[in-house]
């Protein structure tokens, strides 16, 4: 079973599809709840059209059909699928805590070697306390390493932080396979599902997003909000 297979097998698919929004930075799907995922416009624009096969008709699909889009090679479709998965999760709130991913990575990475897959705005904070920080990015900037560096860097890291969009790109299993058995692994970002399934695959903590005000979130997504600008959410962490 792949991680996506295991995640989707836990979902109840009979909720109606009530709304879908795909903004520049985020995608939102409303079924049982409102779920979010990163849109990844740079990666999507590198793909040949059509980027979404049936725009304008997706509200006619069932929740299960939207979830299947998570397997799509088209980035925008896969983002819709991941948002649909997050909208259907029955999150165990008792297993979650109000803990920011950056604070967790700083705590676990103090004086250690940290590999971060994805360029996050908190990286300068991590560099202040970690012994060494590598940043692996599909769209490198500054001192980032390209994605080809993952095979040499991740096995050296004491702490590995992986963007939840690795599920959208279908690369998470490969990245997890590179980690040391004793490394502390965090999956983070709006795309990351708050599901204990991920803990069974070697992830130690999932730092994701729980929508508490769907209407406000939909407005923010539709109006181009980035991660820090989205209102109406709680940032939660589920730990092993």
Secondary structure, DSSP 8 states (H G I E B T S, - for coil): --HHHHHHHT----S---EEEE-SSEEEEESSSEEEEE--HHHHHTS-S-SSTTTT-GGGS-HHHHHHGGG-SSHHHHHHHHHHHHHH----GGGEE---HHHHHHHHHBTSEEEEES--TTHHHHHHHBSEEEEE-TT--TT-B-GGGHHHHGGG-SEEEEETHHHHTT-HHHHHTTS-TT-EEEEESTTS---GGGGGGT-SEEEEEEES-HHHHHHHHHTT--GGG--SEEEEEEE-
